[in-house]
Amino acid sequence: MHPTPAVCGLPKATAKQFILENENYKREFYTGFLGELNCQERTSRNTNRRNVENNAYNLVNTVSNLYVNLRCMQLSDVQASIYVGGGITKDSMPKKEWEETVNKAETMKKVLF
């Protein structure tokens, strides 16, 4: 699951190597994942509410639903650092990607003020 193309690029090995060689900061708060872990999910095969005996066929599964978080914030006693980025592709327009990145940062800043 990680790193996804949205975080690292494709082909993954080449993109990751490029990032490691050319970025001048650590990506420790650049992305992450969030979601619910080990939730109980109940499903019933009993479509007839009157037939109580069929409730024995209910299933209980443990599931996790995780999502990639592309906007992160690191808080300290005196500072907030915002981490956002843009997805660059061969069809990307650099100015539009920059504007999107600025808008993402502005959204994060609104949480602070």
N, CA, C and O atoms as a GROMACS GRO file, in nm:
protein
  452
    1MET      N    1   0.082  -0.119   0.000
    1MET     CA    2   0.000   0.000   0.000
    1MET      C    3   0.087   0.126   0.000
    1MET      O    4   0.050   0.226  -0.062
    2HIS      N    5   0.199   0.122   0.067
    2HIS     CA    6   0.276   0.245   0.083
    2HIS      C    7   0.420   0.223   0.036
    2HIS      O    8   0.476   0.120   0.071
    3PRO      N    9   0.480   0.310  -0.036
    3PRO     CA   10   0.420   0.437  -0.080
    3PRO      C   11   0.338   0.420  -0.207
    3PRO      O   12   0.376   0.345  -0.297
    4THR      N   13   0.225   0.488  -0.214
    4THR     CA   14   0.139   0.483  -0.330
    4THR      C   15   0.197   0.570  -0.441
    4THR      O   16   0.286   0.651  -0.413
    5PRO      N   17   0.150   0.556  -0.564
    5PRO     CA   18   0.196   0.645  -0.671
    5PRO      C   19   0.172   0.792  -0.639
    5PRO      O   20   0.248   0.879  -0.682
    6ALA      N   21   0.065   0.822  -0.564
    6ALA     CA   22   0.037   0.961  -0.527
    6ALA      C   23   0.144   1.018  -0.436
    6ALA      O   24   0.163   1.140  -0.431
    7VAL      N   25   0.214   0.933  -0.365
    7VAL     CA   26   0.316   0.977  -0.270
    7VAL      C   27   0.456   0.970  -0.330
    7VAL      O   28   0.539   1.058  -0.306
    8CYS      N   29   0.482   0.868  -0.406
    8CYS     CA   30   0.618   0.844  -0.452
    8CYS      C   31   0.636   0.856  -0.603
    8CYS      O   32   0.743   0.896  -0.649
    9GLY      N   33   0.536   0.823  -0.680
    9GLY     CA   34   0.547   0.828  -0.826
    9GLY      C   35   0.566   0.690  -0.887
    9GLY      O   36   0.574   0.590  -0.816
   10LEU      N   37   0.574   0.689  -1.018
   10LEU     CA   38   0.594   0.566  -1.094
   10LEU      C   39   0.700   0.588  -1.202
   10LEU      O   40   0.708   0.698  -1.254
   11PRO      N   41   0.778   0.491  -1.236
   11PRO     CA   42   0.791   0.363  -1.166
   11PRO      C   43   0.847   0.385  -1.026
   11PRO      O   44   0.935   0.469  -1.006
   12LYS      N   45   0.797   0.309  -0.931
   12LYS     CA   46   0.822   0.336  -0.789
   12LYS      C   47   0.970   0.342  -0.753
   12LYS      O   48   1.013   0.437  -0.686
   13ALA      N   49   1.048   0.244  -0.795
   13ALA     CA   50   1.190   0.241  -0.756
   13ALA      C   51   1.266   0.361  -0.812
   13ALA      O   52   1.345   0.423  -0.741
   14THR      N   53   1.242   0.395  -0.938
   14THR     CA   54   1.310   0.509  -1.001
   14THR      C   55   1.268   0.640  -0.937
   14THR      O   56   1.351   0.726  -0.907
   15ALA      N   57   1.136   0.655  -0.915
   15ALA     CA   58   1.085   0.778  -0.854
   15ALA      C   59   1.136   0.796  -0.713
   15ALA      O   60   1.175   0.906  -0.674
   16LYS      N   61   1.137   0.687  -0.636
   16LYS     CA   62   1.186   0.695  -0.498
   16LYS      C   63   1.333   0.735  -0.494
   16LYS      O   64   1.373   0.818  -0.413
   17GLN      N   65   1.413   0.676  -0.581
   17GLN     CA   66   1.555   0.710  -0.586
   17GLN      C   67   1.575   0.857  -0.622
   17GLN      O   68   1.660   0.924  -0.564
   18PHE      N   69   1.498   0.907  -0.718
   18PHE     CA   70   1.507   1.048  -0.756
   18PHE      C   71   1.474   1.138  -0.638
   18PHE      O   72   1.544   1.236  -0.612
   19ILE      N   73   1.368   1.106  -0.566
   19ILE     CA   74   1.327   1.186  -0.450
   19ILE      C   75   1.437   1.186  -0.345
   19ILE      O   76   1.470   1.292  -0.291
   20LEU      N   77   1.492   1.070  -0.315
   20LEU     CA   78   1.598   1.061  -0.213
   20LEU      C   79   1.721   1.142  -0.252
   20LEU      O   80   1.787   1.199  -0.166
   21GLU      N   81   1.753   1.146  -0.380
   21GLU     CA   82   1.872   1.218  -0.426
   21GLU      C   83   1.850   1.368  -0.443
   21GLU      O   84   1.946   1.444  -0.438
   22ASN      N   85   1.724   1.413  -0.462
   22ASN     CA   86   1.702   1.552  -0.499
   22ASN      C   87   1.624   1.636  -0.398
   22ASN      O   88   1.634   1.759  -0.403
   23GLU      N   89   1.550   1.576  -0.310
   23GLU     CA   90   1.480   1.656  -0.210
   23GLU      C   91   1.576   1.687  -0.095
   23GLU      O   92   1.662   1.606  -0.060
   24ASN      N   93   1.559   1.804  -0.039
   24ASN     CA   94   1.651   1.847   0.067
   24ASN      C   95   1.588   1.840   0.206
   24ASN      O   96   1.629   1.912   0.296
   25TYR      N   97   1.490   1.756   0.224
   25TYR     CA   98   1.430   1.741   0.356
   25TYR      C   99   1.378   1.598   0.371
   25TYR      O  100   1.358   1.526   0.273
   26LYS      N  101   1.356   1.561   0.496
   26LYS     CA  102   1.301   1.428   0.525
   26LYS      C  103   1.148   1.434   0.510
   26LYS      O  104   1.086   1.534   0.545
   27ARG      N  105   1.091   1.328   0.457
   27ARG     CA  106   0.946   1.322   0.436
   27ARG      C  107   0.873   1.260   0.554
   27ARG      O  108   0.766   1.203   0.535
   28GLU      N  109   0.927   1.268   0.673
   28GLU     CA  110   0.865   1.196   0.784
   28GLU      C  111   0.721   1.236   0.810
   28GLU      O  112   0.644   1.154   0.860
   29PHE      N  113   0.681   1.358   0.779
   29PHE     CA  114   0.542   1.401   0.797
   29PHE      C  115   0.476   1.435   0.664
   29PHE      O  116   0.370   1.499   0.662
   30TYR      N  117   0.536   1.393   0.554
   30TYR     CA  118   0.481   1.424   0.422
   30TYR      C  119   0.348   1.353   0.398
   30TYR      O  120   0.257   1.410   0.338
   31THR      N  121   0.338   1.231   0.445
   31THR     CA  122   0.216   1.153   0.426
   31THR      C  123   0.204   1.050   0.536
   31THR      O  124   0.291   1.038   0.623
   32GLY      N  125   0.098   0.979   0.532
   32GLY     CA  126   0.075   0.874   0.629
   32GLY      C  127  -0.053   0.802   0.594
   32GLY      O  128  -0.098   0.807   0.480
   33PHE      N  129  -0.110   0.736   0.690
   33PHE     CA  130  -0.238   0.670   0.668
   33PHE      C  131  -0.324   0.691   0.790
   33PHE      O  132  -0.275   0.714   0.901
   34LEU      N  133  -0.454   0.684   0.768
   34LEU     CA  134  -0.547   0.697   0.879
   34LEU      C  135  -0.668   0.610   0.848
   34LEU      O  136  -0.694   0.574   0.734
   35GLY      N  137  -0.740   0.580   0.951
   35GLY     CA  138  -0.859   0.498   0.934
   35GLY      C  139  -0.886   0.414   1.057
   35GLY      O  140  -0.822   0.429   1.161
   36GLU      N  141  -0.981   0.326   1.041
   36GLU     CA  142  -1.023   0.241   1.152
   36GLU      C  143  -0.955   0.106   1.141
   36GLU      O  144  -0.949   0.045   1.034
   37LEU      N  145  -0.902   0.059   1.254
   37LEU     CA  146  -0.834  -0.070   1.259
   37LEU      C  147  -0.917  -0.172   1.334
   37LEU      O  148  -0.974  -0.143   1.439
   38ASN      N  149  -0.922  -0.292   1.281
   38ASN     CA  150  -0.983  -0.406   1.349
   38ASN      C  151  -1.125  -0.380   1.399
   38ASN      O  152  -1.157  -0.408   1.515
   39CYS      N  153  -1.209  -0.328   1.313
   39CYS     CA  154  -1.349  -0.304   1.348
   39CYS      C  155  -1.430  -0.431   1.323
   39CYS      O  156  -1.404  -0.506   1.229
   40GLN      N  157  -1.527  -0.453   1.407
   40GLN     CA  158  -1.616  -0.568   1.390
   40GLN      C  159  -1.725  -0.532   1.289
   40GLN      O  160  -1.797  -0.434   1.305
   41GLU      N  161  -1.735  -0.612   1.185
   41GLU     CA  162  -1.836  -0.592   1.082
   41GLU      C  163  -1.929  -0.713   1.080
   41GLU      O  164  -1.883  -0.826   1.057
   42ARG      N  165  -2.056  -0.691   1.102
   42ARG     CA  166  -2.153  -0.802   1.106
   42ARG      C  167  -2.233  -0.805   0.977
   42ARG      O  168  -2.280  -0.702   0.929
   43THR      N  169  -2.247  -0.922   0.922
   43THR     CA  170  -2.332  -0.942   0.805
   43THR      C  171  -2.426  -1.058   0.834
   43THR      O  172  -2.391  -1.153   0.903
   44SER      N  173  -2.544  -1.046   0.778
   44SER     CA  174  -2.646  -1.148   0.802
   44SER      C  175  -2.687  -1.213   0.671
   44SER      O  176  -2.706  -1.145   0.570
   45ARG      N  177  -2.700  -1.344   0.674
   45ARG     CA  178  -2.752  -1.416   0.558
   45ARG      C  179  -2.902  -1.436   0.573
   45ARG      O  180  -2.966  -1.493   0.484
   46ASN      N  181  -2.957  -1.390   0.684
   46ASN     CA  182  -3.099  -1.409   0.713
   46ASN      C  183  -3.178  -1.292   0.655
   46ASN      O  184  -3.175  -1.182   0.711
   47THR      N  185  -3.248  -1.314   0.544
   47THR     CA  186  -3.329  -1.208   0.485
   47THR      C  187  -3.472  -1.208   0.538
   47THR      O  188  -3.547  -1.114   0.514
   48ASN      N  189  -3.509  -1.313   0.610
   48ASN     CA  190  -3.643  -1.325   0.668
   48ASN      C  191  -3.634  -1.295   0.817
   48ASN      O  192  -3.583  -1.377   0.893
   49ARG      N  193  -3.682  -1.181   0.858
   49ARG     CA  194  -3.670  -1.139   0.998
   49ARG      C  195  -3.745  -1.232   1.092
   49ARG      O  196  -3.710  -1.239   1.210
   50ARG      N  197  -3.846  -1.303   1.044
   50ARG     CA  198  -3.924  -1.393   1.130
   50ARG      C  199  -3.852  -1.525   1.154
   50ARG      O  200  -3.882  -1.594   1.252
   51ASN      N  201  -3.761  -1.561   1.068
   51ASN     CA  202  -3.692  -1.690   1.079
   51ASN      C  203  -3.567  -1.671   1.165
   51ASN      O  204  -3.456  -1.658   1.113
   52VAL      N  205  -3.586  -1.670   1.295
   52VAL     CA  206  -3.480  -1.642   1.392
   52VAL      C  207  -3.370  -1.749   1.390
   52VAL      O  208  -3.255  -1.719   1.420
   53GLU      N  209  -3.405  -1.870   1.355
   53GLU     CA  210  -3.306  -1.978   1.354
   53GLU      C  211  -3.191  -1.948   1.258
   53GLU      O  212  -3.077  -1.988   1.283
   54ASN      N  213  -3.220  -1.879   1.149
   54ASN     CA  214  -3.115  -1.848   1.051
   54ASN      C  215  -3.014  -1.743   1.101
   54ASN      O  216  -2.912  -1.720   1.036
   55ASN      N  217  -3.043  -1.681   1.214
   55ASN     CA  218  -2.948  -1.586   1.270
   55ASN      C  219  -2.817  -1.653   1.310
   55ASN      O  220  -2.716  -1.586   1.327
   56ALA      N  221  -2.819  -1.784   1.325
   56ALA     CA  222  -2.697  -1.859   1.357
   56ALA      C  223  -2.595  -1.848   1.245
   56ALA      O  224  -2.476  -1.875   1.264
   57TYR      N  225  -2.641  -1.809   1.128
   57TYR     CA  226  -2.551  -1.798   1.013
   57TYR      C  227  -2.494  -1.657   0.995
   57TYR      O  228  -2.430  -1.629   0.893
   58ASN      N  229  -2.516  -1.572   1.091
   58ASN     CA  230  -2.456  -1.438   1.084
   58ASN      C  231  -2.305  -1.449   1.086
   58ASN      O  232  -2.248  -1.538   1.150
   59LEU      N  233  -2.240  -1.360   1.014
   59LEU     CA  234  -2.094  -1.358   1.009
   59LEU      C  235  -2.041  -1.234   1.079
   59LEU      O  236  -2.098  -1.126   1.066
   60VAL      N  237  -1.932  -1.250   1.151
   60VAL     CA  238  -1.863  -1.136   1.211
   60VAL      C  239  -1.721  -1.138   1.158
   60VAL      O  240  -1.645  -1.233   1.182
   61ASN      N  241  -1.684  -1.033   1.087
   61ASN     CA  242  -1.548  -1.020   1.034
   61ASN      C  243  -1.478  -0.905   1.101
   61ASN      O  244  -1.542  -0.808   1.143
   62THR      N  245  -1.349  -0.914   1.112
   62THR     CA  246  -1.268  -0.803   1.159
   62THR      C  247  -1.208  -0.737   1.036
   62THR      O  248  -1.139  -0.802   0.957
   63VAL      N  249  -1.234  -0.607   1.019
   63VAL     CA  250  -1.188  -0.536   0.900
   63VAL      C  251  -1.114  -0.409   0.940
   63VAL      O  252  -1.136  -0.353   1.048
   64SER      N  253  -1.026  -0.365   0.852
   64SER     CA  254  -0.958  -0.237   0.867
   64SER      C  255  -0.978  -0.158   0.739
   64SER      O  256  -0.964  -0.212   0.629
   65ASN      N  257  -1.011  -0.031   0.753
   65ASN     CA  258  -1.028   0.058   0.638
   65ASN      C  259  -0.928   0.172   0.653
   65ASN      O  260  -0.946   0.262   0.735
   66LEU      N  261  -0.823   0.168   0.572
   66LEU     CA  262  -0.717   0.267   0.580
   66LEU      C  263  -0.714   0.352   0.454
   66LEU      O  264  -0.743   0.304   0.345
   67TYR      N  265  -0.679   0.478   0.470
   67TYR     CA  266  -0.672   0.574   0.360
   67TYR      C  267  -0.539   0.647   0.366
   67TYR      O  268  -0.486   0.672   0.474
   68VAL      N  269  -0.484   0.681   0.251
   68VAL     CA  270  -0.360   0.755   0.244
   68VAL      C  271  -0.390   0.902   0.270
   68VAL      O  272  -0.476   0.961   0.206
   69ASN      N  273  -0.318   0.960   0.364
   69ASN     CA  274  -0.333   1.100   0.398
   69ASN      C  275  -0.225   1.179   0.325
   69ASN      O  276  -0.106   1.156   0.348
   70LEU      N  277  -0.264   1.272   0.239
   70LEU     CA  278  -0.167   1.349   0.161
   70LEU      C  279  -0.142   1.488   0.217
   70LEU      O  280  -0.067   1.566   0.156
   71ARG      N  281  -0.200   1.521   0.327
   71ARG     CA  282  -0.175   1.650   0.392
   71ARG      C  283  -0.151   1.623   0.540
   71ARG      O  284  -0.233   1.560   0.606
   72CYS      N  285  -0.038   1.670   0.590
   72CYS     CA  286  -0.003   1.644   0.729
   72CYS      C  287   0.044   1.771   0.796
   72CYS      O  288   0.081   1.868   0.730
   73MET      N  289   0.044   1.768   0.929
   73MET     CA  290   0.090   1.882   1.007
   73MET      C  291   0.165   1.831   1.128
   73MET      O  292   0.123   1.736   1.195
   74GLN      N  293   0.278   1.895   1.156
   74GLN     CA  294   0.357   1.862   1.274
   74GLN      C  295   0.347   1.980   1.370
   74GLN      O  296   0.381   2.093   1.334
   75LEU      N  297   0.302   1.954   1.491
   75LEU     CA  298   0.285   2.060   1.591
   75LEU      C  299   0.390   2.046   1.699
   75LEU      O  300   0.421   1.936   1.745
   76SER      N  301   0.444   2.161   1.740
   76SER     CA  302   0.532   2.166   1.856
   76SER      C  303   0.478   2.274   1.948
   76SER      O  304   0.371   2.329   1.922
   77ASP      N  305   0.549   2.306   2.054
   77ASP     CA  306   0.501   2.408   2.148
   77ASP      C  307   0.487   2.545   2.084
   77ASP      O  308   0.399   2.622   2.122
   78VAL      N  309   0.574   2.577   1.986
   78VAL     CA  310   0.576   2.713   1.931
   78VAL      C  311   0.560   2.718   1.779
   78VAL      O  312   0.563   2.827   1.721
   79GLN      N  313   0.542   2.605   1.715
   79GLN     CA  314   0.544   2.607   1.569
   79GLN      C  315   0.454   2.497   1.512
   79GLN      O  316   0.437   2.391   1.572
   80ALA      N  317   0.398   2.526   1.395
   80ALA     CA  318   0.324   2.425   1.318
   80ALA      C  319   0.389   2.418   1.180
   80ALA      O  320   0.402   2.520   1.112
   81SER      N  321   0.428   2.300   1.140
   81SER     CA  322   0.485   2.278   1.007
   81SER      C  323   0.382   2.202   0.924
   81SER      O  324   0.332   2.098   0.965
   82ILE      N  325   0.351   2.257   0.806
   82ILE     CA  326   0.252   2.198   0.717
   82ILE      C  327   0.324   2.127   0.604
   82ILE      O  328   0.417   2.182   0.545
   83TYR      N  329   0.279   2.005   0.573
   83TYR     CA  330   0.339   1.925   0.467
   83TYR      C  331   0.231   1.895   0.362
   83TYR      O  332   0.134   1.824   0.390
   84VAL      N  333   0.248   1.950   0.244
   84VAL     CA  334   0.158   1.923   0.132
   84VAL      C  335   0.242   1.904   0.006
   84VAL      O  336   0.360   1.940   0.003
   85GLY      N  337   0.181   1.848  -0.096
   85GLY     CA  338   0.253   1.829  -0.220
   85GLY      C  339   0.157   1.818  -0.336
   85GLY      O  340   0.036   1.815  -0.318
   86GLY      N  341   0.213   1.812  -0.455
   86GLY     CA  342   0.133   1.800  -0.575
   86GLY      C  343   0.171   1.676  -0.652
   86GLY      O  344   0.285   1.631  -0.649
   87GLY      N  345   0.074   1.621  -0.721
   87GLY     CA  346   0.100   1.505  -0.804
   87GLY      C  347   0.142   1.548  -0.944
   87GLY      O  348   0.060   1.597  -1.021
   88ILE      N  349   0.268   1.529  -0.976
   88ILE     CA  350   0.320   1.571  -1.105
   88ILE      C  351   0.314   1.453  -1.202
   88ILE      O  352   0.363   1.344  -1.171
   89THR      N  353   0.254   1.475  -1.317
   89THR     CA  354   0.250   1.375  -1.423
   89THR      C  355   0.302   1.438  -1.552
   89THR      O  356   0.334   1.557  -1.556
   90LYS      N  357   0.311   1.358  -1.657
   90LYS     CA  358   0.359   1.410  -1.785
   90LYS      C  359   0.264   1.515  -1.841
   90LYS      O  360   0.304   1.598  -1.922
   91ASP      N  361   0.138   1.513  -1.798
   91ASP     CA  362   0.039   1.610  -1.845
   91ASP      C  363   0.021   1.727  -1.750
   91ASP      O  364  -0.062   1.814  -1.775
   92SER      N  365   0.097   1.732  -1.642
   92SER     CA  366   0.082   1.839  -1.543
   92SER      C  367   0.122   1.974  -1.600
   92SER      O  368   0.210   1.986  -1.685
   93MET      N  369   0.054   2.075  -1.548
   93MET     CA  370   0.090   2.213  -1.579
   93MET      C  371   0.150   2.270  -1.452
   93MET      O  372   0.079   2.287  -1.353
   94PRO      N  373   0.282   2.299  -1.452
   94PRO     CA  374   0.349   2.340  -1.328
   94PRO      C  375   0.280   2.451  -1.251
   94PRO      O  376   0.270   2.444  -1.128
   95LYS      N  377   0.231   2.553  -1.319
   95LYS     CA  378   0.166   2.664  -1.249
   95LYS      C  379   0.039   2.616  -1.177
   95LYS      O  380   0.014   2.655  -1.063
   96LYS      N  381  -0.039   2.533  -1.243
   96LYS     CA  382  -0.162   2.480  -1.180
   96LYS      C  383  -0.129   2.389  -1.062
   96LYS      O  384  -0.197   2.393  -0.960
   97GLU      N  385  -0.025   2.308  -1.076
   97GLU     CA  386   0.017   2.221  -0.964
   97GLU      C  387   0.060   2.305  -0.844
   97GLU      O  388   0.026   2.272  -0.731
   98TRP      N  389   0.134   2.413  -0.870
   98TRP     CA  390   0.177   2.502  -0.762
   98TRP      C  391   0.056   2.565  -0.694
   98TRP      O  392   0.050   2.570  -0.571
   99GLU      N  393  -0.040   2.613  -0.773
   99GLU     CA  394  -0.160   2.674  -0.716
   99GLU      C  395  -0.238   2.574  -0.631
   99GLU      O  396  -0.290   2.609  -0.525
  100GLU      N  397  -0.246   2.451  -0.677
  100GLU     CA  398  -0.315   2.348  -0.600
  100GLU      C  399  -0.243   2.322  -0.467
  100GLU      O  400  -0.308   2.304  -0.364
  101THR      N  401  -0.112   2.320  -0.471
  101THR     CA  402  -0.034   2.299  -0.348
  101THR      C  403  -0.054   2.414  -0.250
  101THR      O  404  -0.068   2.392  -0.130
  102VAL      N  405  -0.056   2.536  -0.301
  102VAL     CA  406  -0.080   2.653  -0.215
  102VAL      C  407  -0.220   2.645  -0.154
  102VAL      O  408  -0.237   2.674  -0.036
  103ASN      N  409  -0.319   2.606  -0.233
  103ASN     CA  410  -0.456   2.593  -0.180
  103ASN      C  411  -0.464   2.487  -0.072
  103ASN      O  412  -0.536   2.505   0.027
  104LYS      N  413  -0.393   2.376  -0.089
  104LYS     CA  414  -0.390   2.272   0.015
  104LYS      C  415  -0.332   2.329   0.145
  104LYS      O  416  -0.385   2.304   0.253
  105ALA      N  417  -0.226   2.405   0.134
  105ALA     CA  418  -0.163   2.464   0.252
  105ALA      C  419  -0.258   2.564   0.319
  105ALA      O  420  -0.266   2.569   0.442
  106GLU      N  421  -0.328   2.642   0.240
  106GLU     CA  422  -0.423   2.738   0.296
  106GLU      C  423  -0.534   2.667   0.374
  106GLU      O  424  -0.576   2.714   0.480
  107THR      N  425  -0.580   2.555   0.321
  107THR     CA  426  -0.683   2.477   0.391
  107THR      C  427  -0.630   2.430   0.526
  107THR      O  428  -0.700   2.436   0.626
  108MET      N  429  -0.507   2.383   0.529
  108MET     CA  430  -0.446   2.338   0.654
  108MET      C  431  -0.430   2.455   0.752
  108MET      O  432  -0.454   2.439   0.871
  109LYS      N  433  -0.390   2.571   0.701
  109LYS     CA  434  -0.371   2.688   0.787
  109LYS      C  435  -0.501   2.731   0.854
  109LYS      O  436  -0.500   2.780   0.967
  110LYS      N  437  -0.614   2.713   0.786
  110LYS     CA  438  -0.743   2.752   0.843
  110LYS      C  439  -0.776   2.674   0.970
  110LYS      O  440  -0.850   2.723   1.055
  111VAL      N  441  -0.721   2.555   0.983
  111VAL     CA  442  -0.742   2.475   1.103
  111VAL      C  443  -0.675   2.542   1.223
  111VAL      O  444  -0.721   2.527   1.336
  112LEU      N  445  -0.568   2.616   1.198
  112LEU     CA  446  -0.490   2.676   1.306
  112LEU      C  447  -0.546   2.810   1.354
  112LEU      O  448  -0.524   2.849   1.469
  113PHE      N  449  -0.617   2.880   1.268
  113PHE     CA  450  -0.663   3.016   1.303
  113PHE      C  451  -0.810   3.027   1.316
  113PHE      O  452  -0.862   3.135   1.345
   0.00000   0.00000   0.00000
